[in-house]
């Protein structure tokens, strides 16, 4: 059984009542006596019921379809139908029958000499989309156009197909986004038949990059859109409240399919929204019935779609993921957003909801920080939301927003830094990478001096997280005088954050480093040993020489934390040996996207790994030309470890 609707199904679903219910999907021609100059008024339901024989549905014979056929489905020349066989007529979205797209005629070529009785059937191939399309190049911050050089196409297809949203880590989110929107030639070779562009669009939308999804899909000519590219583009348009654009993708979605066909289900659900939006309430209600029959489970959709179509006010469940489709239906039905929207919103909704003035400020601030943690909004966007909250006087329940308000009005740097440092003393360290960049201007304006000695450690860590290793380096002297026990750790942090030679940190010397390690491990502190192992393995991954004797003290199998699967470690090693940037990024992102934290998959960041597993990621990225990304990920992990995140 499929989503197509024939005469027998119409009779079974609702008899004559459902037959009349579809009458609003048809446009009844105006009476011949009506004055041509008078604007045509839309026919009312009562008028259609008086003369149902004049509707396109009543005049047609044979099977009916609520959705249009898909051009992408017409991929081969089909034999002509049997004589007198009925062809389905389409009654969506305007009620008029839509002709099937033309098929390319085949040509029969004459047999070649010596091959009597043989022939070759030739048909013109459809346009092939440029799967190397992208939004940015190296000048705009994108990855190298040679990103996929040396890779097998099948390997890239498998990697993109298994790609899941990364954990809340701006460094990983930044790498994820750049990988998927960078321009570059795609690899050649054997293929699994999957659209690489479609896989990239699916991955972008799943991670929440709705704006990038719609922009990348818009680069394709309309005729080159397929189901795989149109579906994520339509979902992203819904998340961005661009419902008209989402409905325009309907003709590229499947017109029929079984209950397990997710594309067909989405086409029917999106069609329901578009019918309700166009005022075709009865057709929308019939579509809701079809969704409920063929794809049970999404009770929130059924309730919201029924309301949007003018049906009864069904209760909307509060235990399902809230999607862009739910958002569009809620607005169509004038249903307020749920109070717990921050806990249930899919990632693609986070950036739009952060700017939604209908939400209370506590929810908006929380959503904005969640979006920043996934690199869905930038530091300036988060800073602007903090500023708006301070103007509205709504910063009491958010220490970062309160500190931002103080930083705007503080008369001196001591007060400003004190407010920021106090806010981050009560902020979970996992939230630092996402929220600290909003304070970039304030932090960079504070010069290192002994007046700020109490906050010198915080300033060094904060500037390293911001990628400003030069300024972080300047605070090492203050740390050495005010917190000497932290000096070795922060010197290593600055060394990892900076590519160039430090002005205050001594050049790397393996022998001196070995003595420093011995001093740090004298107390037998398990956490100190763990953190030191992280530092040493990360430095080795970045190319710093490390004495062999050190490794005997840091057996990765004895270290607490999550150890990557052997298959993930193998993929990272292969990418590192081949120095293939695309494969290295895919392997790194895939390895961390499956990690669990508190029972939630994809929530544990690189700080939850064992030192050896983190070093494997660093090695693959740095050897493949992605050293800056490796350093950002390492700095996030090391600061989180230093403050106890993921500690045993």
N, C-alpha and C positions, 0 to 999 in steps of 0.2 A: 504494500500500500504506500502511496506517495502523497506528496502535497498537492498534486493536481486534483481538480474537482470536476468529476463527470456527472452525467445526469443521474446515475444510480446513487452516487454519494450525496447529491443534493436532496434526493428524495428521502434517503435514510437519515440524514442529519436533521432536517427540520420540515420536511414536507412542503406544503404550499406556503407556509409562513416564512421559511427561509428563502423560498423562491422570490417572494415579494420583498424580503429584506434586502435583497441585492439591487432592488430597483433604484435606490439612491445612488448606486454606482454608475448609472446610465444618465446620459444627458438627453432629455426628451426634446425633440425639435419644437420650435415655436409654431403656433398655429399659423396657417397660411394667411388668415385674415388680419393678423397683427401688423400694425404699421411698421415698416422696415426701419424708419428713423427712430422709433422708440427703443431705448436700451432694453435688452432682453433681461427679464427677471428670472432668476433660477427657479426651476419648477419645485413646488413643494411636494412633500411626501404624499399628502392627500390627493393631489392632482395625479400623481403617478399611479396611486392605487385605483383611481377611477378608471383608468384606461391602461391596464398593464400590458395589453397586446402591442402597444406602440414602443415598448422599450427594446433596446438592442438585444437584451437577454432573451426576451420572449420571441423575437424574430429569428434568433439563431437556432440551428439544429446541431446535434452532436455534442461532444464533451465540451465543458467550459473550464477555463482556467482563471484563477484570481490573479496570477502573476504573469508577467511577460516572459517570453522565451529568452534564453541567454545566447548572445551571439557567440560567446566562446564555446558553447556546446555544439555548435554546428561545425565540426572539424573535419568531417568527411562527407563525401557524396553518398546520400542514402538512396535506395531504390524507390521508385515511385509507389504511392499507396495503391492498394487494390481498388478496383473500380467501385465507385459509390461509397468509399470509406469516408467517414466524417473526420475532419481535422478540427482540433480544438480552437475555439475562439477565446480571445483574451479580453478581460473586462477590468483591467487595472492599468493606470490609476484613474483614467478619465471616463471609463465606461465604453469607449469605442474599441472596436476590434483592431488589434495591432498585427500587421503582417509579419510573417517570419522573415528574418534577414536572408538576403539572397545567398545562394551557395555558388562557389566557383565551379564552372563547368569543367568536366574532365575532357582530355583529348586522347584519342586513340591513335598512336603513331604506327605507321606501317612497320611491318617486320623488317629487321635488318637482313641484308643478303645472307643466304645460307640458313636462315631461321624461318622457314616457311611455316605459317600457321601460328606464329607467336606475335605478341604485341606488347606494348608498354603503355600503361595508363599514367598520364601525367596531369597533375593539378598544381596550380600556383600556391606556394607556401604563404601562410599569413605573415604579417609583419612581426618581426621578432623585436621585443623591447630591449633597449640597451640596459642590461642588468648592472653595468658599471656606473649608472647614474649616481650622483651624489650632490650634496648641498654645499660642501666645503672642500677646499684643497689645502695643500700645505701652507699657503699664504694666510688662509683664514683660520689656521689652527688644526686643519685636518691631518690625517696620516698620509704617508707617502703614496703616490699613485701606483707604486710597485708593491703595494701592501700584500697582494696575493701571489707575487712572483714565486715560481717554483712549487706552488701548491697544487694538489690534485683537486679537481672540481668536486668529486664525490666526497672528499674529506671536508671541504668547505660546506657543502650542502648538509652533511651530517652534523657538523658543528653548529651551524645556524639553526637547524631544526631542533636541536636539543638546548639551545640557548634560552635561559630563563632569566627573569629580572634579577639583577645583582642585589646583595644585601644593602641596607642603608649605609652607604659609604660614598661620599662625594668623589673620592679618587677613583673608585670602581665605576661609578655612574658616569663620570667624565670620560673614562676610557671606553665604556660601553657605547655611549652616544657617538663619539668620534669614529669608532670602528664602523658603525652602521651607516653613517651619513657621509663618509669620505668618498670622494670620487676615485676611481681606479679601475683598471682592466681586470675583469674576472678571469679565473683560471679556465683552461680548456681541458678537454678529456672526457672520459666516461661520466655520464650523468645519471642520476636516479630519476630524472624527469621532473624535478621540482624547480620552481621559479626562485632563483636566488633573490631577486628583488621582492617577491612576495614573502619570502622567509624573513628578509630584513624588515619589511613593513610590519609583519606580525610581531617580531621581536621588539621593535620600537614602541608599538602600541602597548604591548604587554608590560613593558617597563615604565610606561607613563609618558613617553615623549609624543604626545598627541600632535603638537604643533609640527614637529619634524616629520611625523607620519603623513600628515595632509600635504605638507610642502613637497615631500619627496614623491608622493603619488601624483601630484599635480604636474610633475615634469613629464609624465607619460602622456602621449596623445590619447584622446578618448578612445580611439579604435583599438589601441593596444592594451587597454585595461582587461584584466582577466579576473576570475573569481578570487584568485589568491591575492591580487593587488587591490581589488575593489573592496573586499570585506574589511580589512583593517583600516583602509582609508575612511570607510563609512563609519566605523566604530569611533575612530578618532574625531571625525567631524561631529558626532553626537556629543562626545565629551567636551568639545569646545563650543557647544550650543549652536552649531551651524547645521540646523536640522534640514534646511532646504538642500544644502550640499550633500548631506547624507542620503536624502531621498533620490538625488540624481544618480546615485550609484546602483539603484535598484535594477536597472536594465542589464547590469553586468553580473547580477547574482542569479543563482539557479532558480528556475521556475518550478522545479519539482524535486523530490528526493524522499528517501525513507527516513524513519525516525532517528537513525544514527547519523544522518547527514547534518553536520553543524552549520554548514554554509546555507543549506536549504532552510533550516530552522531560523537562522538569523534573517534570511530574506523574508520569511513570513512574518517574523516579529517586526522587522523594520517596515514592511508593507502595512502592517496594522497601524503603526504610528503615522505613516504618511497618509493613509486613508482617513484616520481620525482628524488629522491636521487639515485635510482637504474638505472636511465636512461630510465625508461618506461614512456616517456613524454606523449604519446597519451593516455595511460591508466590513467595517472594522470589527464589529461584534462577531460576525461570522468567522473572521480570521482568528479572533481570540479563541473561539470554539475549536478551530482547527489546531491551534497551538496547544491547547489543553489536551486534545486527543492524541496528537502525534508526539508531543514533547512535554510530558508532564514533569513537574518539579520546580519550575520557576514561578512560584505562586505570587511573588512580588510583581512580575510582569503581568500576570493575569489580572490582578487587582487594579494595578495602575492603568492598564490598557482599557479595562472595562469602564473605569471612571472617565478616561479621556474620550471614550466613544459615547459618553452620555448614558452609560448603563448604571446599574446600582452601585452604591458606595461600599465596595468590599473592603474588608480589613487588609491593610498592607503589612505583611510580616516584617519583623525587625531583626531577623537572624540570617539574612542573605547578603551577599556582596552587592553593593550598590553600584551599578554600571552607568555608562553614558546613556544607554537606552532607557534605564529607569529615570535618569535625570530629565530626559526629554519628555517622557510620559508624565512625570510629576508636574512639570511646568505646563504641559498641555492640559492637564486635569486640574490645575491650580491646587495641587497638594503640597503642603509645606515640606521642606526637606526634613528628614529624620533628625532628631536631636543628637544621635550618636553617629552622624555621618562621618566624622573623623576616623572612627574605628572600622567602618564598613566600606568606605569609598575605594574603588579600584584605583590603581596608581594614576591612570590617565585623567582622573578627576581632581587630583590634588592641586595642580597649578591653577585651573579655573576657579576652584572653590576658595583658594587663598585670597582671591579678589572679590568674593561674593559678599556684598554689603548686607544681604539678608541674614547672614549668620552672625551669631554673637561673637564678640571679640576673642573670648577664650578659645572657641573652636577655630576661628580664623588663624590665630597665632599658632595653635598646635598644628593645623594643617599646613601652614606655611613652612614651619620647621620640618615637618615630615617631607614636604616637597624639596626643600633644600638638601635634606639628607640623601635624596635620590638624584640630586643634580638636575631636578626638573625646573627649578628657578635659580637665578644667580644671586650672588651676594647683594647686589644693588636692589634687586626685587625684595629680598628679605628685609634689607635696611629700610626700604620705603614703607613696608608694612609695619615695622617697628615704629617708624616715625608717625604714621597715621594713628596707630594705637596710642602713642603718647599724646598726640593732639586731642584725641577723643577721651583722654583720661582713663584708658582701659588697660593699664600696665600692672595693676596690683598683683595679679595672680601669675605673672610671668616674669621671673627675675631677669632674663635677657632683655625683654622689652623695657623693664624698669631701668636697667643699667644704660640702655640706649638713650632713654630720656635724660638721664643725668649727664651722659657724655655730651649731649647736645647743648646743655645749659651750664655745665660746670665751669667755674671761672678759672680753674688752674688744672694742671696735669695731674697733680697728686690726687685730687678729688676724683678726677675722671678715671684714672687707673684703679683707684681704690674701689670704685663702684663696679667696674668691669670685673676685676679680680674676685670681689666678693660674690658676684653673680655666678661666676664659673666655679666657685668653691662649692656651690650647692647644685651645680648642673652635672648630670651624669657625663662621664668622660666620652661616652659614645656619641653624645650630641655636640661635642666641641667642634669636630671638623665641619659640621653643617652650619653652625650658628656663628662661630667666631669670625668668619669672613665678613659678616655684616659690620664688624667693628674695625675693618682694615684701616680706614682713614684715621680713626682715633688712636689706634695702637701704633701705627707708623709715625705719628707725630710726636710720640713720647721718646725723648732721648735718654739713653742709659746714663744714670748717675746714681750716686749713693742715696739720694732722696727717695728712690724707688727700690731700695735694697730688699725690702720685705716681699716685693712682687717680682724680683728678678727672675726666679725660676719660672713663674707663670709667663712672663714676657718672652723668655727664650723659647718655651714650648709653643706659645701662641704664634710667634713670628715664623717658626719652623713650619707649623701647620699652614700658615698663609703662603708658604713658598718663598718667603723673604729671608733666605738664609743669611744674606749679608747683614741685615739688621739684627737677626738672632745672634749672629757671631759677635756683635758688639756688646751683648749682654753677658758674655762668658766671664769677662773680667769682674763684673759686679757679682756674679754668682760665686766666683772663686773667693771673694772676700766675705760674702754674706752667708753662703750655704756650701762650704767646701765639699761636703759629702756628696753633693749632687753634681759636682763638676765633671767627673768622668762620664757619667751618663749623658749629660747635656752636650759635652764635647762630641760624643759619638753621634748624638741626634743631629747636631749641626753638620757633622762630617757626612752623614747620610743624606741630609736635606740639600747640601750644596754640591754642585759639580766642581766648582773651582776651589782653589786653595784658600783656607781660612786665614784671616789676619790675626786671630787670637788663639785659635786651636793649633797646637803643635802638629807638624806634619806626621803622618802615620808612620810609626816605627813598630814592626812586629815584636821585637824584643821588649820594648817598653810596654807594649800592649799586654804581653804575657805576664809581666810583673804586676800590672794594674789588675789583671784578671785574678791573679792569686790573692791580691789584697782584698778584692771585693768578695771572694768566696771563702775567706777565712772564717767568717762567722757561722757558716753552715746554713745560711738562710735559703730555703728552697725557692722563694720568689726571686731573690737576688740571682741565684744560679740560672733560673729560667729566663729572666730578663737579659742576663749576660749572654746566654746562648742565642737569644734572638738577635742581639746586637752583632755578635761575631759572625753568625751565619749570614746575616744580611750584608755585612761588609764584604764577606767572601763572595757573595753572589754579585756584588757590584764591582768585583775585580781587585779588592784589597788583599794583599798577601797575608795569610794567617798561618802561624806555626802549626805544624802537624800535631805536635804534642797536645794542642788545645782540644782537638776533636775527641781525645780519649775521655775528657771530662764531660762531654756533651753528647751522649748517646741519645739520638732522637727517639729511640724506642722506649726510653725511660722517662721522657719528658711528658708532662701533662699537656692536654690539648687534643685537638682533633687532627688525626693523621689522614692525609688524602688517600683515596683509593689508589691501588696500584695502576689501574687504567689511566687515572688522571695524571699520576706522576710520569707514566710512560709518554703520554701525549705532550706534557711539558718538556720532557727530555728530547723528544723527537723534534719539536719546534725549535728548541734551543740549539740543537746540533745543526739543523738546517738553516738557522737564522731567518726563519720565515715569520714576519711580524704578524700577519693576519692569523696564522695558526696559533702563535704564541698568545695573542690576545684572546682568541676563542677558547683555548685550553685553560687559560687563567680564569676567565669569567665563568666558564662551565664548571670549573673545579670548586669554586666558592658558592655558586648559586644553589647547590644541593645541600649545603651544611645546615644543620638544625641547631636552633637555640630555643630552649624552653618549649620544645615540641613543634616549633614553627620552622618549616623548611625555608631556606633562603634568608634567614635573619641573622645568622652568625657571620661576622666579618672576618677579615684576615687575622685579627687579633686572637681569634679562637683556635688558630692552627698551632701545630707543633712548630718549633723553630725550623726544622728541616723542610716541612711542607711549605712554609712561607718562603724559605730560601729557594725552593724549586720554582715558585712563581716569579720571584725576583730575577733568578738566573735566566729563565725563558724570556722575560720581557727585556731585560737589559741587553742580552746578547742579540736580540732581534731588532734593535734600534728603538726600543720603547723605554729607555732608561729613565726619562723624566717621570713616566707613569709608575715605574717600579719604585722610584724614590718617594713619590707621593703616598703610595700604598704603604710602604715601609714606615714612613713617619707616623701615619695614622695608627698603625699597629703598635709601634713602639711606645707612643704616648699612652695609648689605651692600656698596654701591659704595665707600664710604669705606675699607673693609677689603679691597678687591680682589676681591670676588666678582663673577664675570662680566667681569672686566677683560680688555682685549685682550692 
